């Protein structure tokens, strides 16, 4: 039986250039098989890898264990959200409209970094939306160094992202349509992001975010990807939908 074909989306933000991303990933695998990867990733400890580029940094905890100055989120609700916050506004991030919440974040901007999300399920939702969108801009290296969980997955992501030309994210008609918190603990959250294509069809991808004591960070897959497989969505049941009027 012929396998069902799922078209690759031409997504905004973290989904942009999906086809070229796969090509880059394939090239990296071939390089590793040929032994080139051993020189980049093999054998050494973490300290032997290239340090993240110098640039803006996210603040650390204060001596009393509180979050950095100016980072005091109002949202404290731990139940899985069943509705979007009333205070969501939409702002452009690298040319794509992205949700911001006065209660759940991001509350702080430091250079290209938008950070300070609530330590809640809703904070994790906004973190994956915001951080992933920042990866399509010219300052992605700073974002990677500060807002991705360090490890081999991040190293692979950096290598693949580096192979893409810096000609800016394409403008598409795709829109962030909603979300679903698949799993949540105070340390880790899995968030399913719903995207509406120009054809009025939907697809979703899953992100994982880890709490590091100060803020949420995206955890790349071991393959270097930032999200799981693209999945067509036939029913919106279970998803929390964003306010369509707020996209501007």
N, C-alpha and C positions, 0 to 999 in steps of 0.2 A: 504494500500500500504506500502510495506517495506521501512523504512527510509533509505535514502542514507547514506552510511558509508564513513566518511572522515577520512583517516588514520592519526594518530598522528605523527607529524614529530619528528625526533630525531635531534633537532636543535643545532647549536653552540650557545655560549654566553648565552643571556637571555632566549633562548628557550630550553636549555638543561634539560634533565630529565623531559620532559613535563608530562609523566604519573605519575611519583613519586610526582611531584608538586601538581597534582590534588588529589592524595592520602593524601598528607599533608594538603591540604586545607579542604578535607572532615573530617579529624581528628580534625582540629581546630573547624569546625562547630559543631561537636559532643561535643567537650569539652565545647564550649560556651553554648550549649543547656543544658548541665549537670550542669551548674552553675560555672564551673571552670573559664570561661572567665571573670566572674564578678570580680574575684580577680585580674585579669591581666589588664582589660581595663575599668571596670565600675566605675562610681561614682566620681573618682578623677579628678582633673584638669590636664592640660598638664604637669605642673611641678612635679606631683606625679609619672609620668611614669619614667622608667629607662632612664638615660641620655645616649646619644650615647657614645661609648667607646672612651677613649682618643686616640689621634693620630693626624696625619697631618690635617691641616685645610686650606680651601680656603680663600684667603685674602678678606678683605672688601674694601669698597669704601674709597678713599683718602679724606682728608678734603675739597678739592675743588669739590668733587662729581665725580671724575674720577675713572676709574677702577684700580685695584691693579697694582703695578709696574710690568712691563713686560707683561701686558695684554692689548695690543693695536692691535685689529684685523683690517685688511685692508678692509674686505668685509663690504659694507654698503648697498648693493642692497636689497630693500624691496619687489620687485615683486616676485611672486612664481617662483622658478627656473624651467627652461625647459631643462637644461643641467647640467651635473656635472661640478664642477670647473676643470680648466685645471691643477691646482697644487695639485691634490689629489695624495697621496702616500698611500701604504698599509703597515701597521705594525701589528705585532702580539700583541694581548691583550688576556691574558690567553689562549694562544694556537690557537686563531682564528684571521684571517686577518681582519683588521678594517681600514676604511678610515680615513685619516688625511688630513687636508688642511692647507697650510701655511697662507692662507688669512682668513679662516673661523673657524679654530680651529680643535682640541684643541692646544693651544699654550703653555700651562704651564703643568708641571708635579710636583706634590708635594706628595712624597711618592707614594702610589698606585693611587692617584687621578690624572686624566687627565682632565684638565678644561681650561677655558678661550675660550669660543666660541663666534662667532660674534652674535650681537643682530640683526639677520636677519633670514629669512626662512632657508637659507643654514646652518647657525649656529645651528639652532634647529635640522635640519636633522643630522648633525654630532654629536650633543649632544646625541640624542637618540641612535644612533649607538654605541657610545663610552661608555656611562654610563651603558647601558644595558649589554654590554660585560663584564664590570668590575664586575658584580654581580656573575659571575661564579668562581671567584677567592677566595683565602683564606682571603682577606682583604675586603670582601663585607660589613662587619659591618661599617667600616670607610666610604666606599662609600655611604652606606645607610644614615648614619648620616649627610653627607655633600651634597649629590647630589640627594636625594629624597625629595619631598615636605613633610614636617612633618604633622602628623595627624593620624587618625585611620587606613587609608589605609597603611601607612608606618609601623605602629605597627603590623598589620596583616602580612604584607610582612615579617618583621623581624622574627615573630613567626614561619611562615611557612618555611622560609629559614633556620632557626636555626635547624629545624627538619631533614634537609638533611645531610647525612654524608659528611665530608670534604675529599672526595677521588678524587677531581679534575674533571674538565669537560671532557666528552668523546670527542674523535676526530671523526668527521664525515666529509662526503664529501659535506655537504650543504654549499652554498656560498651566501653571500649577493649580490643580483643581481641588486637592484635598489630601488627607493623610489618615493613617491608621497606626496606632502604637501596637505593634505586634507583641512586644515583650518589654517589661520595664522592671528594673531594680534600681536602687540609688546609685549603683555603680555602672550599670550598662543598660542601654536602651536600643531596641530595634524598631525603626520607624519605616513604614511603607509610604512612599510618596506617590500620589496619584497625579498623572499628567493628562491633560486633554489636548489631543492633536487638532490640527486645523480641519481635519476630516470629521470632527466630532467623535472620533473613537478615543478610547482611553487605554493607557497602559500604566504599569506601576513598577517601581524598583525599591529594593530594601537597602537601608543604610544602618550601620551600627555605630553608636556613639558611646564613649567611655567617659566617666567622670574622673578627673585627676586631682580633685580636692579644691581646685580653683574654678574650673569651667568644663564644659563638654568639649570633647574632641572627636573627630571622625576616626574610626578604625578601618584602615584599608584592608581589603582581602589579601590573602597570601599571594595572590596573582598580581597584586598592584592595583586592581580596580577599586573604585570607591563604593560601588554598589553591586547588588546581586543581579541576576538575570532580568532582562526586560520581559515583563509578563503582560499579555493582553488582558484587559479587564472588561468583562461582559456585564457585570452587575456592580452598582455602586453601594450596595448594601454593606454596612459595617464601616464605611469610610465617613470621616468628618469632612464636610465640604467647606471650602473657603467661600467667603462672600464674593460672588462674581463682580458685584458693583465696585469692589474695592481695588480692582486691578488697575484702574486709571486708564 
